[in-house]
């Protein structure tokens, strides 16, 4: 990678972009790409280890614990990890996510339970609603209904940057462009009590314009339970954006190493 490219990738706005960094071949034609954490990425980096997570669990509840969980680095992977991969020889772990019980604000599915997997399910529902629209206005609408007032504002939200990058690409400028986003894996990076979860979801993103492109995209958010147990819901919590989630091709050994468990849906 050239020095100029490294500097460009290191800028904060591009670090958090899903669809702005062009990949080779088909992905370039489709206008798709995904964010990298820094100019130097390597599979030698390790995700949160059991020892590290046990140390976090010893921290007292509160903002310090939450910030530590959010900032803990996850597996760093090269750009090509999100565009293809060899399926693992053995089945991997699974995570069972309940289905939504109703439709909430901005027509986003909701009614997920007051549990860590409920937080994962709600994050996925928010992400799908935003990314499939590929609309700045829609991103602001959903953010307004699903983010705490003290969360990073909509213009600084990673999903807004994703949409900006896509709309600036050749695929995004096509009147025939469409995007389909499907959750395929997830993980719970950490919790603080029963009302705060660092939830992560891995998506299969397919964009179609003149041609079709497909990538994997990992996204983490702080999630906060708002309201009482029976009528409340998970929303995006206050605090800086978490460390970048690894975007790995689902079902691969690298995805397992990154902590992803295959997504399974069940009725509540």
PyMOL commands that set and color helices and strands:
alter all, ss='L'
color gray80, all
select helices_A, chain A and resi 3-10+12-15+26-30+50-57+63-71+79-82+105-107+116-131+136-146+154-156+158-168+253-257
alter helices_A, ss='H'
color red, helices_A
select strands_A, chain A and resi 94-98+102-103+109-110+178-191+196-208+212-226+233-236+261-266
alter strands_A, ss='S'
color yellow, strands_A
deselect
rebuild
show_as cartoon
